[in-house]
């Protein structure tokens, strides 16, 4: 960054103001042309001399102010925020500016699956909006929801941390769960959001402030700021109240979920969430719990209508494993069919699904819990064809510490590259720019891996 040529790179947004400043200097010189007559042979009328001089001064002042503001915005988050990484790569500002030119991505869901995907997406763009369910009523989030009357912060916290650029120790602190005392099983990050909610005008305002504090690559939004409760109707007719109770009671009654719904029914989505959906290049549903993370967002009034109306490419990322009490024996097509039945709209154009066999050592652990790989069946392909849905299957998994999860980097690259090819192949300049960003994202990931190993 000490190199002066760094500030002339494309995307830093300094060249334009330097150019404006140069124009201002030229206008001043023209205004003083009588004094510099031997050097500048431009004749202007006397009454315009002052106008040229004042215009030049104004342009120089504007250029200087814009350059200062631009530098402040670039440096502030990387130097003054105690929550962020202390050490930055020399091209951090450039990287951040480049990512601001990436695709506009909206991801809808909740749970750990969504946060895993977000960590991959942020390598290729910072124009990310994560729209998260607020139907959670279990664990620490449920306690805060009941005691303080606030919306559950758990899924929102996970997404914020996934998109933030924090030190590892800070992430461990925010994910720390108390083991004793009155705060037993409570998460420190949840308490931080609760405290921010207490000093803010609203829960929406609190989340915006948290986004700013952690310099989130994009933004994390609750799907609604109204208090909702999730219900499920089982195939035996029993109605289950509460997100945390649905999989438990489904297993107890040994009855699959028929459908889910929320009360009150007439709740409005966040305006900013609606705007992000309409402005997106791609809308990604999942990965995450089908009935307790994804569908609670889609059944909020108007969300499905807005997704359908949006010109964005619409993608569903299938889970890798079934979830006991929620999607037992489900195939990829069963997941998709449930979404279609709940929305009655064309909200899926592409399905991304894993086709690699789960390693035996990892599969054994899931088998004990009653989970199985989500398979792609022949009848699924018929469903996709009838609904004009394209299936994209590949090896989209990785195993870390014995747990199977999506390969976030590969999955993100596949989805975003598909969107670039589909939407921008005719716009040559934008096409080249987006492909350049994708290449830079892959290189950045390799640098990060090398740094963590060192």
C-alpha positions in Angstrom: 0.0 0.0 0.0 3.0 2.2 0.3 3.4 2.1 -3.5 1.8 5.1 -5.0 0.7 3.0 -8.0 -1.6 1.0 -5.7 -4.0 3.9 -5.4 -4.3 4.0 -9.2 -5.7 0.4 -9.4 -9.1 -0.1 -10.9 -11.8 -0.2 -8.2 -10.0 1.9 -5.6 -12.1 4.9 -6.7 -9.3 7.5 -6.5 -8.4 8.0 -10.2 -11.7 9.8 -10.9 -11.1 12.4 -8.2 -7.5 12.9 -9.2 -8.8 13.6 -12.7 -11.4 16.1 -11.3 -8.6 17.8 -9.4 -6.5 18.1 -12.5 -9.4 19.6 -14.4 -9.8 22.1 -11.6 -6.1 23.1 -11.9 -6.4 23.6 -15.6 -9.4 25.8 -15.2 -7.6 28.0 -12.7 -4.6 28.3 -15.0 -7.0 29.3 -17.9 -8.6 31.9 -15.5 -5.2 33.4 -14.8 -4.2 33.2 -18.5 -3.4 37.0 -18.5 -0.8 36.4 -15.9 0.6 33.4 -17.7 0.1 34.7 -21.2 3.6 33.6 -22.3 2.9 30.0 -21.3 -0.8 29.5 -22.2 -2.1 30.9 -25.4 -5.9 30.8 -24.7 -7.9 33.9 -25.1 -11.0 34.3 -23.0 -13.2 37.2 -22.2 -12.5 39.2 -19.1 -15.8 38.5 -17.4 -15.2 34.7 -17.6 -11.8 34.8 -15.9 -13.3 34.8 -12.4 -15.8 32.1 -13.3 -13.0 29.8 -14.5 -11.0 30.4 -11.4 -13.9 29.8 -9.0 -15.0 26.7 -10.9 -11.5 25.3 -10.8 -11.2 26.0 -7.0 -14.6 24.3 -6.4 -13.5 21.2 -8.4 -10.2 20.9 -6.5 -12.0 21.2 -3.1 -14.5 18.6 -4.2 -11.8 16.2 -5.4 -9.8 16.6 -2.2 -12.8 16.0 0.1 -13.9 13.0 -1.9 -10.4 11.5 -1.8 -10.2 12.0 2.0 -13.6 10.5 2.5 -12.7 7.5 0.2 -9.5 6.9 2.2 -11.4 7.1 5.5 -13.9 4.6 4.4 -11.2 2.2 3.2 -9.0 2.5 6.2 -11.6 2.8 9.0 -12.7 -0.8 9.2 -9.3 -2.3 8.9 -7.6 -0.1 11.5 -10.0 1.2 14.2 -12.4 -1.7 14.7 -11.2 -3.9 17.6 -13.4 -6.8 16.4 -11.7 -7.1 13.0 -8.5 -8.8 12.0 -5.5 -6.8 13.1 -3.4 -8.0 10.2 -4.5 -7.3 6.6 -3.0 -8.2 3.3 -1.3 -5.2 1.5 -4.1 -5.3 -1.0 -7.0 -5.5 1.5 -8.6 -2.2 0.4 -8.3 -3.2 -3.3 -9.8 -6.6 -2.5 -12.7 -5.1 -0.7 -13.4 -2.6 -3.5 -13.3 -5.4 -6.1 -15.7 -7.6 -4.2 -18.2 -4.6 -4.1 -18.4 -5.1 -7.9 -19.4 -8.7 -7.6 -22.8 -10.4 -8.2 -25.8 -9.4 -6.1 -26.7 -12.5 -4.1 -29.6 -13.2 -1.8 -29.5 -16.3 0.4 -32.6 -17.4 2.3 -32.7 -19.8 5.2 -31.2 -20.3 8.6 -29.1 -22.7 10.7 -25.6 -23.9 10.2 -26.0 -24.9 6.6 -26.6 -21.3 5.5 -23.7 -19.9 7.5 -21.4 -22.5 5.8 -22.4 -21.4 2.3 -22.0 -17.7 3.2 -18.3 -18.3 4.0 -17.8 -19.5 0.5 -19.9 -16.8 -1.2 -18.0 -13.9 0.5 -14.8 -14.9 -1.4 -16.4 -13.8 -4.7 -18.7 -10.9 -3.7 -19.6 -8.6 -0.9 -23.0 -7.9 -2.4 -24.6 -10.6 -0.2 -27.9 -10.3 1.7 -28.7 -13.2 4.0 -32.4 -13.3 4.9 -32.8 -15.3 8.0 -35.8 -17.0 9.8 -36.9 -15.6 13.2 -39.1 -18.7 14.1 -36.4 -20.2 16.3 -37.8 -20.8 19.9 -35.2 -23.3 21.3 -31.9 -23.1 23.1 -30.4 -19.8 24.2 -32.3 -17.9 21.5 -35.6 -19.2 22.8 -34.7 -18.2 26.4 -33.9 -14.6 25.3 -37.0 -14.5 23.2 -39.2 -15.5 26.2 -37.3 -13.4 28.8 -36.7 -10.2 26.9 -39.5 -10.3 24.3 -37.0 -10.0 21.5 -36.7 -11.9 18.2 -34.4 -14.9 18.4 -30.8 -14.0 17.5 -29.1 -17.4 17.0 -29.4 -17.9 13.3 -28.7 -14.2 12.7 -25.5 -14.4 14.9 -24.2 -17.4 12.9 -24.7 -15.6 9.6 -23.1 -12.4 10.8 -20.0 -14.3 11.9 -19.9 -16.2 8.6 -19.8 -12.9 6.7 -17.6 -11.0 9.1 -13.8 -10.7 8.9 -12.9 -11.2 12.6 -9.9 -12.6 14.4 -10.3 -16.3 15.3 -10.2 -15.5 19.0 -13.1 -13.0 18.6 -15.1 -15.6 16.8 -14.5 -18.1 19.5 -15.6 -15.5 22.1 -18.8 -14.7 20.3 -19.6 -18.4 19.9 -18.7 -19.2 23.5 -21.5 -21.0 25.4 -21.6 -20.7 29.2 -21.5 -24.0 31.0 -22.5 -23.0 34.5 -24.6 -20.6 36.5 -27.7 -18.7 35.4 -26.3 -18.2 31.9 -25.7 -21.9 31.4 -26.2 -22.9 27.7 -26.5 -19.3 26.7 -24.3 -18.0 23.9 -22.2 -14.8 24.4 -22.9 -13.6 20.8 -26.6 -13.8 21.6 -26.1 -11.7 24.7 -24.3 -9.1 22.6 -27.1 -8.9 20.1 -29.6 -8.7 23.1 -27.6 -5.8 24.6 -27.5 -4.0 21.2 -31.3 -4.5 20.9 -31.6 -2.9 24.3 -29.8 0.3 23.3 -31.3 0.5 19.8 -34.7 1.8 18.5 -35.7 -1.6 17.1 -34.4 -5.1 16.5 -33.9 -4.2 12.8 -31.7 -1.2 13.9 -29.8 -3.4 16.3 -28.9 -5.9 13.6 -27.8 -3.1 11.2 -25.4 -1.8 14.0 -24.0 -5.3 14.5 -23.5 -5.6 10.8 -21.5 -2.4 10.9 -19.4 -3.4 13.9 -18.2 -6.6 12.3 -17.8 -5.1 8.8 -20.0 -7.8 7.4 -19.5 -8.6 3.7 -23.0 -7.6 2.7 -25.8 -7.6 5.3 -27.8 -10.0 7.4 -31.6 -9.3 7.7 -34.4 -11.0 9.7 -37.2 -11.9 7.2 -39.6 -10.0 9.4 -39.4 -8.0 12.6 -42.8 -9.3 13.8 -43.1 -12.0 16.5 -44.1 -15.3 14.8 -44.6 -18.8 15.9 -44.1 -21.8 13.6 -46.6 -24.7 13.6 -46.5 -28.1 11.8 -49.3 -30.4 10.9 -48.3 -34.0 10.9 -49.8 -36.6 8.5 -51.8 -38.1 11.4 -53.5 -34.7 11.9 -51.7 -33.6 15.0 -50.7 -29.9 15.2 -47.3 -29.1 16.7 -46.5 -25.7 18.1 -43.0 -24.3 18.2 -40.0 -24.7 15.8 -37.9 -26.7 18.4 -40.8 -29.1 19.1 -41.6 -30.1 15.5 -38.9 -32.7 14.8 -39.1 -34.0 18.4 -42.9 -34.6 18.3 -42.8 -35.9 14.7 -40.5 -38.7 15.9 -42.5 -39.4 19.0 -45.7 -39.7 17.0 -43.8 -41.5 14.2 -45.7 -39.3 11.7 -44.1 -37.3 8.9 -44.7 -33.5 8.5 -47.5 -32.7 6.1 -47.1 -28.9 6.1 -45.9 -26.0 8.2 -47.5 -22.6 8.8 -47.0 -19.5 11.0 -49.2 -17.4 13.3 -50.1 -14.7 13.0 -50.5 -15.3 9.2 -50.5 -11.7 8.1 -47.0 -10.6 8.9 -45.0 -8.4 6.6 -41.5 -9.0 5.4 -38.8 -6.5 6.1 -38.8 -3.8 3.3 -35.1 -4.0 2.9 -35.4 -7.8 2.4 -38.0 -7.3 -0.3 -35.8 -4.7 -2.1 -32.8 -7.0 -2.0 -34.8 -9.9 -3.6 -36.0 -7.6 -6.4 -32.5 -6.3 -7.0 -30.6 -9.7 -6.9 -28.8 -11.5 -9.7 -29.3 -14.8 -7.9 -31.6 -16.0 -5.1 -30.4 -19.1 -3.2 -32.7 -21.2 -1.0 -30.8 -23.2 1.6 -29.0 -25.3 2.5 -30.7 -25.8 5.8 -33.5 -27.5 7.6 -36.4 -27.7 5.1 -39.3 -27.2 7.5 -37.7 -25.1 10.3 -35.2 -22.9 8.4 -36.2 -22.5 4.7 -40.0 -22.7 4.6 -40.6 -20.3 7.6 -39.1 -17.6 5.4 -41.1 -18.5 2.2 -44.5 -18.6 4.0 -44.1 -15.1 5.3 -46.7 -13.1 3.4 -45.5 -11.7 0.0 -42.0 -13.3 0.2 -42.9 -16.0 -2.4 -44.6 -13.4 -4.6 -41.5 -11.2 -4.6 -39.2 -14.1 -5.4 -41.4 -15.1 -8.3 -41.5 -11.5 -9.6 -37.8 -11.0 -9.3 -35.7 -11.4 -12.5 -33.0 -13.2 -10.5 -31.8 -16.7 -11.2 -33.5 -19.0 -8.6 -31.5 -21.8 -7.0 -32.2 -24.4 -4.4 -29.2 -26.1 -2.6 -30.3 -29.5 -1.4 -29.1 -30.8 2.0 -26.5 -33.5 2.0 -28.1 -35.6 4.8 -31.7 -36.2 5.9 -32.8 -34.7 9.3 -34.5 -37.1 11.8 -38.0 -36.0 12.6 -38.1 -33.6 9.7 -37.0 -35.1 6.4 -36.7 -38.9 7.1 -36.3 -40.9 3.8 -36.5 -37.7 1.7 -34.9 -37.6 -1.7 -33.7 -34.3 -3.4 -37.1 -34.3 -5.3 -39.0 -34.7 -2.0 -37.4 -31.5 -0.7 -38.2 -29.6 -3.9 -41.7 -30.9 -4.0 -42.4 -29.7 -0.5 -41.2 -26.2 -1.4 -43.4 -26.2 -4.5 -46.4 -27.3 -2.5 -45.9 -24.6 0.2 -45.3 -21.8 -2.2 -47.6 -22.6 -5.2 -45.1 -20.7 -7.3 -42.1 -21.2 -9.5 -39.4 -20.2 -7.0 -36.8 -22.8 -8.2 -35.1 -22.9 -11.6 -31.9 -24.9 -10.6 -31.2 -27.5 -8.0 -27.7 -28.2 -6.8 -27.3 -31.6 -5.2 -24.4 -33.8 -4.1 -23.8 -37.1 -5.9 -20.7 -38.3 -4.1 -20.9 -41.2 -1.7 -20.5 -40.2 2.0 -17.2 -41.7 3.4 -17.9 -44.7 5.7 -16.2 -43.2 8.8 -18.4 -40.1 8.6 -21.6 -42.0 7.6 -21.5 -44.2 10.7 -21.8 -41.2 13.0 -24.9 -40.0 11.1 -26.4 -43.4 10.9 -26.5 -43.7 14.7 -28.6 -40.5 14.8 -31.0 -41.8 12.1 -29.7 -39.6 9.3 -29.1 -40.8 5.8 -27.7 -39.3 2.6 -30.2 -37.3 0.5 -30.3 -39.3 -2.7 -31.3 -38.4 -6.3 -34.0 -40.8 -7.5 -35.3 -41.5 -11.0 -38.7 -40.0 -10.1 -37.0 -36.8 -9.0 -35.9 -36.2 -12.6 -39.5 -36.5 -13.7 -40.5 -33.9 -11.2 -37.8 -31.5 -12.3 -38.7 -31.9 -16.0 -42.4 -31.3 -15.3 -41.5 -28.1 -13.4 -38.8 -26.9 -15.8 -36.1 -27.3 -13.1 -32.5 -28.1 -14.1 -30.6 -30.5 -11.8 -26.9 -29.9 -11.4 -25.1 -32.6 -9.5 -21.5 -33.0 -8.5 -19.2 -33.7 -5.6 -20.3 -30.8 -3.3 -19.2 -32.2 0.0 -16.2 -32.1 2.3 -15.5 -33.9 5.6 -14.0 -31.9 8.5 -13.6 -33.2 12.0 -15.8 -36.2 11.1 -18.7 -34.0 10.0 -20.1 -33.9 6.4 -20.8 -30.5 5.1 -21.1 -28.6 1.8 -17.8 -27.6 0.1 -18.8 -23.9 0.4 -16.1 -22.6 -1.9 -16.8 -25.1 -4.8 -20.5 -24.8 -4.4 -20.3 -21.0 -4.4 -18.0 -21.0 -7.4 -20.3 -23.3 -9.4 -23.5 -21.3 -8.7 -22.0 -17.8 -9.3 -20.2 -18.9 -12.5 -23.4 -20.4 -13.8 -25.2 -17.1 -13.1 -22.4 -15.0 -14.8 -22.5 -17.2 -17.9 -26.3 -17.1 -18.0 -26.9 -13.4 -17.4 -23.9 -11.6 -18.6 -22.4 -13.4 -21.6 -23.8 -10.7 -23.9 -22.3 -7.9 -21.8 -18.6 -8.4 -22.6 -17.2 -5.8 -20.2 -19.3 -6.9 -17.3 -18.7 -10.6 -18.2 -14.9 -10.0 -18.1 -15.0 -8.1 -14.9 -17.1 -10.7 -13.1 -14.8 -13.5 -14.3 -11.8 -11.6 -13.1 -13.4 -11.2 -9.6 -14.1 -15.0 -9.6 -10.4 -15.8 -10.4 -9.3 -13.4 -7.7 -11.6 -15.0 -5.2 -10.1 -18.4 -5.8 -6.6 -17.0 -5.4 -7.6 -15.3 -2.2 -8.8 -18.5 -0.7 -5.5 -20.2 -1.4 -3.6 -17.4 0.3 -5.9 -17.6 3.3 -5.3 -21.4 3.6 -1.6 -20.9 3.4 -1.7 -18.2 6.0 -3.8 -20.4 8.4 -1.4 -23.3 7.9 1.6 -21.0 8.7 
